[in-house]
Amino acid sequence: MKHTEIVHALAKEASLHEITIKGWVRSFRSNRFIAVNDGSTIKNLQCVVDFENFDEETLKKVTTGAAIEVTGTLVESQGQGQSVEVQTSKITILGEADPEEVKLTILSPKRHSLEKLREQAHLRVRTNTFGAVMRMRSKLSFAVHKYFQENGFYYMHTPIITGSDAEGAGEMFKVSALDPKNPPLDDDGNVNYKEDFFAKETNLTVSGQLEAETYAMGLGKVYTFGPTFRAENSNTSRHLAEFWMIEPEVAFNDLNDNMDLAEDFIKYVLKYVLDNCQDDLEFLENRVLQEDKAKPQAERQEMTLRDKLSFVVDNNFKRVSYTEAIDILKNSKPNKKKKFKYIIEEWGADLQSEHERFLVEKHFKCPVILFDYPATIKAFYMRLNEDEKTVRAMDVLFPGIGEIVGGSQREERYDVLKQKMQAMDISEEELSWYLDLRKFGTCTHSGFGLGFERLVLFATGMGNIRDVIPYPRTPGNAEF
């Protein structure tokens, strides 16, 4: 008999019809009430057992973590917490779970720290918190594609292995098939990559942007959504070595169009989860509220999770130039009283997370888009302004996170781009194809990158980016 997912069973009216459900035991109380969850919803389905009618050996195997099949009648619940329950007529044990071994894992009923859950990442999706987070991650992924597909964008797959460094930062993982203990050497004693698999030095991609630009020049509007890699030794709650990036590129869009697109896109995907993840959002919101009770009043969230998401969806983002932001920061109390870790002293400073969060959380109290940054702190491909000091860059800043989106109008002028590449010591030979775009029908074009995990972090209210990706890759950690 085909089984019914629990999310659908809970939505049904009580009836005399027989249903079958399959899932994992969350608890078995008083030899009578089995709480079963199958991952389709955060809610469990209560299955009521008349133990006198069941084989004792079968009931002994109904333990926390065991996989079972339950057949019975869906009836109106006599207890609190659910509208319907299953009056059980048959139980089949699909997979046993030894209670003594379960006690040693995060499947045991007691509360565990997020650090402990990371150590057992292969089991943590069975907990309420991670079930909710990963269902929301899935819904957000779908919303990303839905938005772009509904707005005439074409989805493209950019290469994972590349010979270029899109950001010019050099923090890349090298890809090589050479013997690390005995690599071939050239006449100068350096590793001879001409004998490697790709006959040149290659890396895991840090961004699909440059390749996406080439496709925007033929298809008009494209986006990538795929894994990217940074060999940056940052052991923080906001950094991962492997993460997913959303990168749209649009021909004929200038910086203002780009800011409009970023704001519209973010509002769309957050509204989608507000409309489609109500049970999980309610659970995660209550989780944050419980955590806040243990914190001093000053460190508690000013808004509930759903209010925070609604606030972003319902309000215009504040657009502020970098120059104006620097003035605000220089004259701010934390800066004057030297409370910032990085003191803002002059124009040209590279803003840190503490500065971005001050602007969003304390000064403007809404999401902020900063634009027109100093050319010296931004990538080579960003369009130089007429002042020749700033570039047409923009960052979207969010409460609790800081930068969530980074983008720009791209430099479409061949001579200017060539000069910038020379000044930043970026190989023209390696990126000759990128320069070519400026020779064959160049035009104004723009795009941005959004780290997907930072979006999930904001939408779920979690505090650490390692808890919004199934298997986090960080310095010193590549488990599972």
C-alpha positions, 0 to 999 in steps of 0.5 A: 500500500502506498504510504502517506507523507506525514505533512499530508496526513496532518492536513487531512480530516479525521475519517474512517479510511485506513492510511499507512505512514512511514518514518522514524520514531521520535519517542514512544511514551507509556507503551502507547503513544508513538511520535513519528516524523518522516522529514516532510514537516517539523510536526510529528504524527502521533500513533496510538497503540493498544499494546494488548493487541501487539506482539511484545517483541515488536513493541520492544523494537519501537525505539527512538531512531527506529524506522517504522511503518504504521497502518491505521485509521486517521481519527480526531485526536483526544490529546493536545498538540495535534488535530488528528492521530492514527489509531494503529492496527499494524506496525512493521519495523523497517530498521532497528535502532539500539537504544544504548547506541542512540544514547551516545548520539544526538538522536537521544532526547536531551538537548545538544549544543550546535557544536555537538550536532556538527560533530554528528552532521550525518545525523543532525538533519533528524533533529527539529532545528536542522530539519527546519533549516534544511527544508527552508534551504530547499525552499529558498533554492527553489525560490531563487530559480523561480524568480529568475525563470519568471523574469526571463533569465537563462540558467547557465552552468559555469566551470568548477575548474578554471585557470582564472582568478575572478577576484584577483585575491589569489585565495584558491584551491589548486587542482592538479593530477601531478604526483605531489611527492615527485612533480616534474620540474622545468629548467628553473626548478619550478613545478612544470604544469605543462605536464599536468592534466590541463597543461596549465595551473588550474584552481577550483572556481571562486566565482562564475562571474566572468564566464557569466558575463560572456553569456550575458553578451549573447543571451541578455540575462543569465544567472549561475547558482553553483558551488564556489571555493575560497582557500581563505583561512577564516575560522569565523561564523560567517565564512566557509571554504565551500559555499554556493553563489547566486550570480546574475549578469545582465546586458544593458543594465547600469548600476541603478538597474543592478541595485533594483534587481538585487533588492527585488530579488531578495524581497521575492525569495524572502516573501516566498519563504514567509508564505511557504515555510510557516511551520518551520519559521515558527519553530526557528523563531521560538528557538531564537526567543528561547536563546535570547532569554539567556542573554543580557537585554542589550544582546537580544533581538529587537524583532522576531524572526518573521518580523525581521523578514517582513521588515526587509520585504516591506521596506525600501533599502536605503541607498548610500554612497561610500563617501557618505557612509565614511562620514557617518562612521567617522563621526559615530560614537563607537568610532570616536570612543574607539569601540570599533576594532578597526577605527575609521580614520580616512576615506579609502578604508575597507569597511569591516563587518562591524562598520556594515552592521553599525550602518544597518542596525544602529544608524539607518535601521534598515537594509542598506545599499552602499555604492561608489567604492574607492577603486583601490579596494575593489576588483579590476572588472568594476567600472571606473567613475569619471572621478577616476577614484571610485568604481560603480560597485555596490554592496547590500548590507543586512542586519546581523550579517553585514554584506550579503550581496556584492556587485557592480557595473562592469568595465565595458571600455576595452582600453580602461579595462586593459589599463586596470589589469596592467595596474593590478598585475592581472595576466592579459594572456590568461584573460584574453577572452574576457578582454575580447568581449570589449572588442565585439559589441561592448555595452553597459552590463552589470551583475552581482554575487550573493552567498546563498548560505548568508541568505539562509543564515538570515532567513532561518535566524541561525547564528553560524554559517556552518549550521545552514549547509549540510556538510560545512567545509572550513579550515581544518575540517572536511569531515563526512 
